[in-house]
Amino acid sequence: MSTATVATVPRRRRWFRWLLALPFLFGAASILQVVVLRFVDPPFTAFMAARVIEAWGQGEFGFRVAYDWRDLDRMAPSLPLSMVAAEDQNFAIHHGFDLGAIEKARVHNRKMVERAEKRGRPVTRLRGASTISQQVAKNLFLWQGTNRVSRWARKGLEAWYTVLIETLWPKRRILEVYANVAEFGDGVYGGQAAARSYWGKDAGRLTANESARLAAVLPSPRRYNAHRPGPYVQRRAAGIQRQVRQIGGVAYLEALQ
């Protein structure tokens, strides 16, 4: 065996050991990320960074996101309550994944696909089943999948971060982060930025109707407008206000751990 061959074998072994170590290094780094963000308010999110990069790529170099953190107890209770009512009514009792909602969405989407195929039209009105915990994981750490491989990779990472968030954060912290990083309009992130942008007020002074309108545009904030709501947003907002009463109102937040 030549000297070059002998030198190559240890080098290959080192690379192999590094490859084996990568999953453990990623796991440790992601756990540290989530632990830190339990106590430190995120200065930005992956989705915010992606939106800025997208705007710059389109030549909009002056584009800036609107983002201003507010602690949960400084927001009007109607906002987080409306978000729970609109997005995840089992938030207090599930552990990151709502299996019942996933099954309902699967059945609904299968019917929509079958109906579209019979009519020869594109599929519309598909239903998602992401929980608030999954939304937090996606917004903070991940990206929008642009192809099948990317989407599956993102889904796997989303599940991992969701488990970490549910394990390491209390429910109130999860809801607090979501109310601050959810997109309520193009480049408008969080309840405080939305309240300032649309009504010129602090998030602590949002009315029940305004909060419901903000929740009503989720998860399509660039399609619908909370400030100038059309018929769909108005109907959905009215339904959200009814759901807020049904889940218990302010008592619901007080019971969250």
Secondary structure as UniProt FT lines:
FT   HELIX           3..39
FT   HELIX           46..57
FT   TURN            58..59
FT   TURN            61..62
FT   STRAND          66..67
FT   HELIX           72..74
FT   HELIX           78..87
FT   TURN            89..93
FT   HELIX           99..119
FT   HELIX           132..141
FT   HELIX           148..168
FT   HELIX           171..181
FT   STRAND          183..185
FT   TURN            186..187
FT   STRAND          188..189
FT   HELIX           191..199
FT   HELIX           203..205
FT   HELIX           208..216
FT   TURN            217..219
FT   TURN            221..223
FT   HELIX           231..247
FT   TURN            248..249
FT   HELIX           250..255
//
